[in-house]
Amino acid sequence: MSEQTTFTESDRTDGVEPDMVDQNNAPKSEAPTAAAVMPMNMIQALNSALDIKMGEDPNVLSFGEDAGYFGGVFRVTDHLQQKHGLTRSFDAPISECGIVAAAIGMGAYGLRPVVEIQFADYIYPAYDQIVSEAAKLRYRSAGQFTSPITVRSPYGGGIFGGQTHSQSPESLFTHIAGLKVVIPSNPYDAKGLLTAAIEDDDPVIFFEPKRLYNGPFDGWHQKPVSPWKAQELAQVPTGKYVEPIGKARIMKEGADVTILCYGTMVWVSLAGAEHAGVDAEVIDLRTLVPLDIETIEASVKKTGRCVIVHEAPKTSGFGGELSALVQERCFYHLEAPIARVTGWDTPYPHAFEWEYFPGPERVAVALKAVMTGGR
């Protein structure tokens, strides 16, 4: 039996034996220094954030469907139950409404639950609880209660998940006052932003682009997948750190056009700009609400052009809000109409994944159009 387990004799009544954790898969007991850095993929970075916060704060707990002993579909919560115990990391019934409702109650009583919705496509049964309860609790109680919950969920396409495992529903939550919406694009930001989300006293919807879990994806699906370890933003501190919610990251500076993007589309946009031969300034929004409008405004006023890229369908997508904000704040600086490159207004197809997915070629076409002042 591994010495790293935290199981007690009473845990045996729950059907989980301590010797299920062996020397090969037990979590490491060494506590790395805050200054230590190591390459991580996004799964490892998210797991590290959860592990550190659960070790630091006994009020932080994690649960969801298969998110306890199994460690989640994508293993983001792997080993948390073995390390922190059954009352801190556990499996929930197949009831997204119940999962979020339980988290809201826990939050009102001082806990900081981090719940996993297995896929973003399954978040809809919990929508009423998120919108009507979590987002309104601070307001309706005049600040007597808060809802310090984090709702994690893998989202987006690019893995042939079809219509029920590929959706990007972020705009449904950016519309709701009282919610914060975070979407990281790399391991470094994923860990720092998840830490910030857990520490936030308001509910945070934390979407994780599942196409980026194991490596950056630039949209050229015919090419081999590159590992995260080759990327600077995969060099992640092993200790605790926080990336501020509400601050964008300029992924690449440029003078010709501003690209606003987030999640997987950050890497697609970088590839599209290279393919088009355009000196684009690529801004990773990282947080949709609150939005770093100051960084956006400064960039567009500098370049005079703007292309918005997201994977969700175009109609009523978050790109529409971005376009309106840029128009309101930068109208006299714009030298061409704002362009949007998005998913289509259809269910996400399985057989035509790459026709739906906004790839670098579509981004390049939009960039060339705005550079000539047309569409």
N, C-alpha and C positions, 0 to 999 in steps of 0.2 A: 504493500500500500504506500502511496506517495506521501511524503511528509508535508507536501504543500496543501493538502486538502483542508477545508474548514468544516467538514461534515462532523456532526455529533451523532451519538448513538440514537437520539430521537429521530434523526433524519431517515433512519432505516424504515420507519413506519410509512414513509412517503414513497417507498419503492425504489429509492436510489441508493445503491451501495457505495461506500467510500472507495472500494477497490476498483470501481469503474474508471477511476482516474489513475493511470499508471505513470511510470517514470517518463514515458515517451510523449504523453500529451498533457501532463500537468503544467499549469502556469508556472513561470519562473518566479522564484522567491526573491531574486536580487532586485533591489530598488535602485534604478539608474539615477544618476545625477541629472539635475535640470539642464546642465550644459551639454550632456551627451546627445549626439545626433546619429540617426541611422536611417537608411533607406526603407521606406514603407510604401506599400500600396494603399489605396484608399480604405480597404477593409481593415487593414492593420492599424491605420491611423485613427479610424473611428473607434475601434475596439480599445485602443490605448486611451483615448479620451474618456470613454465610459469607465474603464478600469481605474484610472487615476481619480476621477470624481467620486466613484463609489468607495474607493479607499480613503479619500479625504473627508467625505461628508456622509455620515450614516443615514441621512434623509434621502439620498439619491438611490433609486432602485430602477430596475429594468425589467420589462415583461412584454409579452406578445405571443402570437401563435408560433409555436416551435422555437421561441426565442430564449428558452431557459436551458435545459440540458442539451438540446440539439445545437444551440448556438445560432439559430436563424437560418433561413434558406441560403443566405450568402455568407454566413459565419461571422457576421459583424459582432454578435454577442457571444462568440465562442469563449468557453472557459470562465465566463463571469459567474455562472452558478457554482462551479466547482471551487472557485476562489472566494466568493463573497457569501455563499450560502443560499439556501432555498427560499428564504424570505426576502432576499434582495434581488434575485434573478430567477424568474419562474415563467412557466408556460401559462398561457391564457386560453380559454375556450375560443372556438371559432365564432366570435361575435365582436366585430369592430366597434359597434355601438357600445357594447359592454366594456370593452377595453378602455376606450376614451372616457366613458362615464366614470369608471372606477378611478382613473387617473385624476379626473377633475375633483372628485371627492377627496382623494389623497392629498392633492395640492392645497385644497382649502384647509386641510388640517395640518399643514406644515411640511409635508413630504415634497420631494422633487422627482416625480416619476418620469422616466423616459420610456415611452411605449413605441413598439415597432408595429407598423401596419405592413404586412408581408409584401404587398405591392401597392403602389399608389392607386392602381385600379380598384383596390378593395376599400379605399378610404370613404367611399360615398355613404355606406351605412352609418358611418360615424359623423357625417357632415352636420347633422342637426346638433349633436352634442358639442362639436367644435364651435359652430357658429352661434348657437343660441345660448350655450352655457359657458364654455371656456372663454370665448372672446368677450363676453358681457359681464363676467363675474365681478371684476374690479369696479366697473362703472355702476352696475346695479346695486352694489353693496357700499357705494361711496368710499371705496378703498379699504373697507373692513376685511375683505377677503381678496386674495389674488389667485391666479391659476398658473403657478410656476411649472407648467408641464411642457415637455418636448415630445412632439409626435414625429418620429423618424419613419421614412418610407423610401424604398427604392423606386425610381421613376424613370420614364423615358424609354426609348426604343433602341434598336441596333443590336438586339440579341435574338431576333426572330421569336418574340414572345406573342405576336399576334395582337388581336384587338383587345384582349383582356389582360395583357401583361406589358403594355408598352405606352400607356397614356401619360400625358403631361398636364395635370389638372391645376397647375399653379395659379392661374388667373381666377379660379373659383375662390381662392383664399386671399389673394391680394385685394380683392374687392371688400373684404370684411374688416371693419374697424375693430381693433383690439388684438389682431393677430400679427405676428411677425413671420416673414417667409424667407428662408435661407436656402440657397442652392450652391454648394461648393463645386469647384471644378478640378481639384487636385488634393493630394493627401495632406499637405501642409495646412491649407485652409480648412479642410474637413475637420481635422483635429481641433484647431484653434476655434473655429466657429461653433462646433458642437459643444465645446467647453463653455463658450459664452452663452449658448442657448440654454444649457442646463442651469447656469447661474442666473439667468434672466427671470424676473418675477412675473413676466407675462408669458402667455402661451406662444410657442414657436413651432411652426411647421417646417420641418427640416427634410427637404427632398435630396436624395442621394442618387446621382445619375449612375444607374447600374452598369451602363456601358463603359464607365470609367473605373469601376471597382478594381480591376486588375491591371489597367494600363491606359494611358491616354489614347484617344481615338480621334483621328483627324478626318474621318469620313471616307477615306480611300479604302473601301472595304476589300478591294482586291489585293491589297498589300499586307504583308505580315504585321502582326500586332507588335508594337514596341513596348518594352517593359517600363514600369515607373522608375526603376532604379537609375535610368539614364537621365532623368529629369531633375533639375535643381529643386523644384517644388515637391519632390518626393524625399528630400532630405529633412526628416522630421525630428524635432527634439523629443527625446524619450520622456522628459518630464512635463510638467504642466505649463501651458502657455495659453493665451487668449488672443484670438483675432476679433476685432471689434465688429459687432453687428451694425450695419448701416454704412460701411465704408467699402467702396469699389477698389479693384486692383487694376492698374494699367499693365496689361500683359505685354504689350508692345507699343512703343511710342511711334508716331507717324505724323505726317504733315498733310496727306492728301484727303483722307476721309476717316471718319470715326465709325467704328463698328461696336455696337452695343450687344452684348451676348452674355450667356451664363450657362453653367453646366457643360455638357458635351459640346455644345455649340461654340464654346471658347476655342477648342482645338480645331474644330471645323473652320471657324472663321480665320484662324491663323493660316491654315492650309489654303483656304480660298483666296486670301490676300496674296500669298506667295504665288499661287497659280495664276492670278490675274496680273501679277507684276505691279501691284499698287502699293504705295507706301501708306498703309493703313495704321491708324492708332486703334488697337484692340482693347476694349475695356470689359473686364470681367466684373459684372455687377455684384456677384457674390450674394448680396441681399437685395431682394425685390421690395420688401417693406421692412424697415425704412429704406428708402432709396437714396443713394448718394448723388443727388441731382447736381450738386456743385461740381463734382468731377466731370459729369456728363456735359454740363453747360460750358465749362472751360474748354473741353476738348472740341466740341462742335463749333464753338466760336473761333477756335484756332484753325480747324480744317475746312469749315464751310460746307461740309457734306456729312450725311449720316445714313448708315445702313444698319438695320436691326435684324438680328437673327435669333430665332427660337424654334424649338421642335414642335411645340403645340400648334394646333390649327390656327389659321390666320384670323378668322372672325372672332372678335372679342378676346383675342389673345392679349398677353401682357404687352406685346409690341405696339398695340394700339394706344395704350396709355403712355408708353415711352415716346411714341411719335407725337402725341398731343403735347407732352411736356416740352419736347425739343422745339416744336412749332411755336409754343407760347413764349419760350425764353430766348430762342435763337433765330427768330424769323428773319431779321434783317441781316443775318450773317450767312444764311443758307444760299448756296449757289446752284442747288438742284433739289428736286423733290426728295423727300425721305423715302427710302426703299425698305421693304420688309421681305425677308426670306424666311419662310415658315413651313410647317407641315400643312397638308391639304385639309380641307373641310370635309373629311370622310373618316369613318372608323379606321384605325391603324391596320393596314393590310398585312397578312403574313407572306403571301407569295410575292408581293411587290414592295417589300421592305425598303429597298434602296431607291425606288421611285418616289416613295413617300418621304423618306429621310432627307432633310435639307443638307445636301452634301456640298463639298467645296466647289464643284462646278457651278451650282446654282448661286452660291455666294459670289463667285467670280463674275458671273453674268451681271448681277446686281451692282457690283463694284464698278464694272466698266460702264454701266448705264449712268450711274450718278456722276462719274468722272466726265461724261460728255454732256451732262445737263439734262438728259432725257430719261426714259424708262426702258 
